[in-house]
C-alpha cells in the first residue's frame, strides 16, 4: 500500500532520532557545570531510550 512507511524506513528514522537526541544531550551536558546534574541527565536519557526501544 502506498503512503505507508516501510518497517525498514521506520527503524532508520527511530535510530536517527535516538542519535540526534543523544547529540542534543551531549550539547546540553557540555554547558552544565554540576556533575550530579549531568549524571542525572544521562540517566534520564538512557531510561528514555530504553523505554522506546
Buried (B, 14 or more C-beta within 10 A) or exposed (E): EEEEEEEEEEEEEEEEEBEEBBEEBEEEBEEEEEEEEBEEBBEEBEEEEEEEE
